[in-house]
Amino acid sequence: MTKRIASSISFLLISTVAFSQEDSAKTSPWPTITGSVDVYYRYNFANAKDASTGEKYTNNYTAFTNSRNSFELGMASLRADHSFGKASATVDLGFGKRAEEFSYANPDHSTLFAVKQAFLSYAVSDKFKLTMGKWATHIGYELTDAYLNRNYSMDYMFSYGPFSHTGLKADIGLGKKSNLMLGVANTTDYVSQNNSRFFGLAQFSTATADDKLSAYINYQGSYGGSYGLTQFDLVLLGTVSDKFSIGYNGTVQSVKPDGGSSNSWWGSALYFNVDPLSSFGITLRGEYFDNKKAVVAAPGTSIFDITLSPNFKIGNLTIIPELRFENAKDEVFFKNNGDPVKSTFTGILAATYHF
């Protein structure tokens, strides 16, 4: 009798362990792995260089394409996402010049160069989620990963706006199509804080019932210390039909340096997206960028740029032959002989792949 009872208990224990392992496997799946690669060749038609020194000019003032007549690796990315119950984690790594520029604020030769995003989240409820770590900025229309953009070259607003934030944020569902994000972070783009200045973050998003029009109102602002920065940003997305959509981005950033007076730069851009075929689309971007007061490290002038980017899609591969024209109020570009000029013309052949 004792042996039978012992055998029964053993059977129940083994069954319970097996069931627990099976249940655990169901609730804790393998991480989701995604990635992308982008490469490009950029040719500036001025082929400019200094006549006396031979120094070559790129005629480029925007992020990620500061090269001249050269084949380049943009970035190779690998991202892992995992969730278990209400908790989740994301690690997003990038390698290449694009990743290094994105993480420019990290110490030279630091392993942090490769960390585009790394954060933990906990869903307190279906309408309230907390996230802590480093994440890509909520500000602007364009994104760091090339395959997520229809233009390969970046606009000026992305290039001189924030790239990332490291801190704590809360995502709050307001019902229907509206959401609110509130957060606090280190100095913009910095993983480690080396001063007393923190940034408040906010985003309000909403959309129509049919999702054909959506809006994002974005904010970042510093507090603490004598340096001040405030930025307001608006993104609008409109779907006219299944073959035509329009995007808009407008931003204004005010900066008050230590002991100085406040000055602002601003920009505005329209994106026209046409997709006659599932394998082919084309995007026309027009942007106006005003930095006349030299608030950021771009030329202290105003620049209008227009970019035409056909997208040829073969599965997960997208080929982008791009043409870009830029015209400034002042002579900030260079001709072939090195003389300054107001405008420049550039061609890019790029390819992106994602999985």
C-alpha positions as CSV (number, residue, x, y, z in Angstrom):
1,M,0.0,0.0,0.0
2,T,2.8,2.4,1.0
3,K,4.5,1.7,-2.3
4,R,1.4,2.4,-4.3
5,I,0.9,5.8,-2.4
6,A,4.6,6.7,-3.0
7,S,4.2,5.7,-6.7
8,S,1.1,7.9,-7.0
9,I,2.8,10.9,-5.4
10,S,5.8,10.5,-7.7
11,F,3.5,10.3,-10.7
12,L,1.7,13.5,-9.6
13,L,5.0,15.4,-9.0
14,I,6.4,14.4,-12.3
15,S,3.2,15.3,-14.1
16,T,3.1,18.7,-12.3
17,V,6.7,19.5,-13.3
18,A,6.1,18.5,-16.9
19,F,2.9,20.6,-17.0
20,S,4.7,23.6,-15.4
21,Q,7.5,23.3,-18.0
22,E,5.0,23.0,-20.8
23,D,3.0,26.0,-19.5
24,S,6.2,28.0,-19.0
25,A,7.2,27.4,-22.6
26,K,3.8,28.7,-23.7
27,T,4.0,31.9,-21.7
28,S,7.7,32.6,-22.3
29,P,8.4,32.3,-26.0
30,W,11.7,32.8,-27.7
31,P,12.8,36.4,-28.3
32,T,11.7,37.9,-31.6
33,I,14.8,38.7,-33.7
34,T,14.7,41.3,-36.4
35,G,17.4,43.2,-38.3
36,S,18.4,45.3,-41.2
37,V,21.3,46.4,-43.4
38,D,21.7,49.5,-45.5
39,V,24.4,50.5,-48.0
40,Y,24.8,53.5,-50.4
41,Y,26.9,55.4,-52.9
42,R,26.8,59.2,-52.8
43,Y,27.9,61.4,-55.6
44,N,27.9,65.2,-55.3
45,F,27.8,66.6,-58.9
46,A,30.0,69.6,-58.0
47,N,32.9,67.2,-57.1
48,A,34.2,70.1,-55.1
49,K,37.7,70.6,-53.7
50,D,39.9,73.5,-52.6
51,A,42.0,74.6,-55.5
52,S,45.1,75.3,-53.4
53,T,45.0,72.5,-50.8
54,G,43.1,69.8,-52.6
55,E,40.8,69.4,-49.6
56,K,37.6,67.7,-50.7
57,Y,34.2,69.1,-49.8
58,T,31.2,66.8,-49.3
59,N,28.6,69.6,-49.7
60,N,26.6,67.8,-47.0
61,Y,25.2,69.1,-43.7
62,T,22.7,66.4,-42.8
63,A,23.1,63.2,-40.8
64,F,24.4,59.8,-42.0
65,T,25.5,60.7,-45.6
66,N,28.6,62.8,-45.0
67,S,30.6,61.1,-47.7
68,R,31.9,62.1,-51.1
69,N,31.9,59.9,-54.2
70,S,32.3,56.8,-52.1
71,F,30.6,53.4,-51.4
72,E,29.6,53.3,-47.8
73,L,28.1,51.0,-45.2
74,G,25.3,52.8,-43.5
75,M,24.4,50.5,-40.6
76,A,23.9,46.8,-39.8
77,S,21.3,46.4,-37.1
78,L,20.1,43.5,-34.9
79,R,17.2,43.8,-32.5
80,A,15.8,41.4,-29.9
81,D,12.4,41.8,-28.3
82,H,11.1,39.5,-25.5
83,S,8.0,39.6,-23.3
84,F,6.9,37.5,-20.3
85,G,3.6,38.3,-18.8
86,K,3.4,42.1,-18.2
87,A,7.1,42.7,-18.6
88,S,9.2,43.1,-21.8
89,A,12.7,43.9,-22.8
90,T,14.3,45.3,-26.0
91,V,17.9,45.3,-27.1
92,D,18.6,47.1,-30.4
93,L,22.2,47.2,-31.6
94,G,23.7,48.9,-34.6
95,F,27.1,48.8,-36.3
96,G,28.6,51.3,-38.9
97,K,28.9,55.0,-39.4
98,R,25.1,55.5,-39.1
99,A,25.1,53.9,-35.6
100,E,28.2,55.9,-34.6
101,E,26.6,59.2,-35.6
102,F,23.4,58.2,-33.8
103,S,25.3,57.6,-30.6
104,Y,27.7,60.6,-31.1
105,A,27.3,61.7,-27.4
106,N,28.9,58.6,-26.0
107,P,32.6,58.4,-25.2
108,D,34.9,57.6,-28.0
109,H,35.5,53.9,-28.6
110,S,32.8,53.0,-26.0
111,T,30.7,49.9,-26.4
112,L,27.7,52.2,-26.0
113,F,28.3,53.3,-29.6
114,A,26.5,50.1,-30.7
115,V,23.5,50.5,-28.4
116,K,20.7,52.2,-30.3
117,Q,18.1,51.2,-27.8
118,A,18.0,49.2,-24.6
119,F,15.0,49.4,-22.4
120,L,12.7,47.4,-20.0
121,S,8.9,47.9,-19.9
122,Y,6.1,46.9,-17.5
123,A,2.4,47.1,-18.4
124,V,0.7,48.0,-15.2
125,S,-2.6,47.7,-17.1
126,D,-3.8,47.7,-20.7
127,K,-3.8,51.5,-20.6
128,F,-0.6,52.3,-18.6
129,K,2.9,51.2,-19.3
130,L,6.2,52.2,-17.8
131,T,9.5,52.1,-19.7
132,M,13.1,52.7,-18.5
133,G,16.3,52.8,-20.5
134,K,17.4,54.3,-23.8
135,W,15.0,54.6,-26.7
136,A,14.8,56.5,-30.1
137,T,13.2,59.9,-29.9
138,H,9.5,60.5,-30.4
139,I,10.2,63.8,-32.1
140,G,10.0,64.1,-35.9
141,Y,8.8,62.3,-38.9
142,E,12.0,60.4,-40.0
143,L,13.6,57.4,-38.2
144,T,17.1,56.1,-37.6
145,D,16.7,52.8,-39.4
146,A,17.0,53.4,-43.1
147,Y,14.5,50.8,-44.2
148,L,11.8,52.6,-42.3
149,N,12.2,55.8,-44.4
150,R,11.2,56.3,-48.0
151,N,13.9,58.9,-48.6
152,Y,17.4,57.7,-47.9
153,S,19.1,61.0,-47.1
154,M,17.9,62.7,-43.9
155,D,16.2,66.1,-43.6
156,Y,17.7,68.9,-41.6
157,M,15.1,68.7,-38.8
158,F,16.0,65.1,-38.1
159,S,19.7,65.9,-38.3
160,Y,19.6,68.7,-35.7
161,G,16.7,67.5,-33.6
162,P,17.1,64.8,-30.8
163,F,18.2,61.3,-31.7
164,S,17.5,59.4,-28.4
165,H,16.5,59.7,-24.8
166,T,17.7,57.8,-21.7
167,G,15.3,57.9,-18.8
168,L,11.8,56.9,-17.6
169,K,8.5,57.3,-19.5
170,A,4.9,56.4,-19.1
171,D,2.6,55.5,-22.0
172,I,-1.1,56.2,-21.1
173,G,-4.0,55.2,-23.2
174,L,-6.8,57.8,-23.2
175,G,-9.4,55.8,-24.9
176,K,-10.4,55.3,-28.6
177,K,-7.5,56.6,-30.7
178,S,-5.8,59.0,-28.3
179,N,-2.6,58.3,-26.3
180,L,-0.3,60.3,-24.0
181,M,3.4,59.8,-23.2
182,L,5.1,61.6,-20.4
183,G,8.7,61.2,-19.4
184,V,11.9,62.5,-17.8
185,A,15.4,61.8,-19.2
186,N,19.0,62.8,-19.1
187,T,20.3,65.5,-21.4
188,T,19.1,64.7,-24.9
189,D,21.2,62.0,-26.7
190,Y,23.3,61.3,-23.5
191,V,23.3,57.9,-21.9
192,S,25.1,59.1,-18.8
193,Q,24.3,62.3,-17.1
194,N,27.2,64.6,-16.3
195,N,25.3,67.7,-15.2
196,S,22.2,68.8,-13.2
197,R,20.1,69.3,-16.3
198,F,17.2,66.9,-17.1
199,F,14.6,66.9,-19.8
200,G,10.9,66.6,-19.6
201,L,9.3,64.7,-22.5
202,A,5.7,64.5,-23.8
203,Q,3.7,63.3,-26.8
204,F,0.0,63.5,-27.5
205,S,-1.2,61.3,-30.4
206,T,-4.7,60.9,-31.9
207,A,-6.3,59.7,-35.1
208,T,-9.7,59.6,-36.8
209,A,-11.9,56.5,-36.5
210,D,-10.8,55.2,-39.9
211,D,-7.1,56.0,-39.2
212,K,-6.9,58.0,-42.4
213,L,-5.6,61.0,-40.5
214,S,-3.3,60.9,-37.5
215,A,-1.5,63.6,-35.5
216,Y,1.4,63.6,-33.1
217,I,2.2,66.7,-30.9
218,N,5.7,66.3,-29.4
219,Y,7.7,68.2,-26.8
220,Q,11.0,68.2,-25.0
221,G,12.2,70.8,-22.6
222,S,15.1,71.1,-20.2
223,Y,15.0,72.0,-16.5
224,G,17.7,72.5,-14.0
225,G,20.9,74.5,-14.6
226,S,21.3,77.8,-16.5
227,Y,21.1,76.3,-20.0
228,G,17.6,76.1,-21.5
229,L,16.2,74.2,-24.5
230,T,12.6,73.9,-25.5
231,Q,11.2,72.1,-28.6
232,F,7.7,71.7,-30.0
233,D,7.1,69.4,-32.9
234,L,4.1,68.4,-35.0
235,V,3.7,65.3,-37.3
236,L,0.6,64.8,-39.4
237,L,-0.1,61.6,-41.5
238,G,-2.9,61.6,-44.1
239,T,-4.0,58.7,-46.3
240,V,-5.8,60.0,-49.4
241,S,-6.1,56.5,-51.0
242,D,-4.4,53.2,-51.0
243,K,-1.9,54.6,-53.6
244,F,-1.4,58.2,-52.3
245,S,-0.5,59.6,-48.8
246,I,0.9,62.8,-47.4
247,G,3.1,63.5,-44.4
248,Y,4.0,66.7,-42.7
249,N,6.6,67.6,-40.0
250,G,7.1,71.0,-38.4
251,T,9.4,71.8,-35.5
252,V,10.8,74.8,-33.6
253,Q,13.6,74.6,-31.1
254,S,14.6,77.5,-28.7
255,V,18.0,77.4,-27.0
256,K,19.3,79.7,-24.2
257,P,23.0,79.0,-23.6
258,D,24.6,79.7,-20.2
259,G,24.8,83.5,-19.8
260,G,23.4,84.1,-23.3
261,S,20.1,85.1,-24.8
262,S,17.5,82.8,-26.3
263,N,17.4,82.1,-30.0
264,S,15.5,79.6,-32.2
265,W,15.8,77.5,-35.3
266,W,12.8,75.9,-37.1
267,G,11.9,73.7,-40.0
268,S,9.0,72.5,-42.0
269,A,8.6,69.6,-44.5
270,L,6.0,67.9,-46.7
271,Y,6.2,64.3,-47.9
272,F,4.2,63.1,-50.9
273,N,4.1,59.3,-51.3
274,V,2.8,57.6,-54.4
275,D,2.5,53.8,-54.7
276,P,1.2,52.8,-58.1
277,L,2.4,49.2,-57.6
278,S,3.2,47.0,-54.6
279,S,6.7,46.7,-56.0
280,F,7.2,50.4,-56.7
281,G,6.7,53.7,-55.0
282,I,8.1,57.2,-55.1
283,T,8.4,59.9,-52.5
284,L,8.9,63.7,-53.0
285,R,10.1,65.6,-49.9
286,G,10.3,69.3,-49.7
287,E,11.9,71.0,-46.7
288,Y,12.6,74.5,-45.5
289,F,15.2,74.9,-42.7
290,D,15.9,78.2,-41.0
291,N,19.0,78.5,-38.9
292,K,19.8,82.1,-39.6
293,K,20.7,82.8,-36.0
294,A,23.2,79.9,-36.0
295,V,21.6,78.1,-33.1
296,V,22.8,74.7,-34.1
297,A,26.0,73.5,-35.9
298,A,24.4,73.7,-39.4
299,P,25.3,76.7,-41.6
300,G,23.9,80.0,-40.2
301,T,21.4,80.5,-43.0
302,S,18.1,79.2,-44.4
303,I,18.1,76.2,-46.8
304,F,15.4,74.8,-49.1
305,D,16.0,71.2,-50.1
306,I,13.9,68.9,-52.4
307,T,14.5,65.2,-52.6
308,L,13.0,62.7,-55.1
309,S,13.3,59.0,-54.1
310,P,11.9,56.2,-56.2
311,N,11.6,52.9,-54.2
312,F,12.0,49.6,-56.1
313,K,10.9,46.7,-53.8
314,I,12.0,43.1,-54.3
315,G,10.7,41.2,-51.3
316,N,12.5,42.7,-48.2
317,L,15.0,44.5,-50.5
318,T,14.4,48.1,-51.4
319,I,16.6,49.9,-54.0
320,I,16.5,53.7,-53.8
321,P,18.1,55.9,-56.6
322,E,17.7,59.4,-55.2
323,L,18.2,62.9,-56.4
324,R,18.5,65.8,-54.0
325,F,18.7,69.6,-54.7
326,E,19.6,72.2,-52.1
327,N,19.5,75.9,-52.3
328,A,20.6,78.3,-49.5
329,K,20.1,82.0,-48.9
330,D,23.9,82.3,-48.5
331,E,26.9,80.7,-50.2
332,V,27.4,77.7,-48.0
333,F,28.1,75.0,-50.6
334,F,31.1,74.8,-53.0
335,K,31.7,74.6,-56.8
336,N,34.2,72.2,-58.4
337,N,37.1,74.8,-58.0
338,G,36.3,75.4,-54.4
339,D,34.5,78.7,-54.8
340,P,31.4,79.2,-52.6
341,V,27.9,78.9,-54.2
342,K,24.3,78.9,-52.9
343,S,23.1,75.6,-54.3
344,T,24.3,72.0,-54.8
345,F,22.9,68.8,-56.5
346,T,23.5,65.2,-55.2
347,G,22.7,61.7,-56.4
348,I,22.5,58.6,-54.1
349,L,22.1,55.0,-55.0
350,A,21.1,53.1,-51.8
351,A,19.8,49.7,-50.9
352,T,18.1,48.5,-47.7
353,Y,17.2,45.0,-46.5
354,H,15.2,44.0,-43.4
355,F,14.3,40.7,-41.8
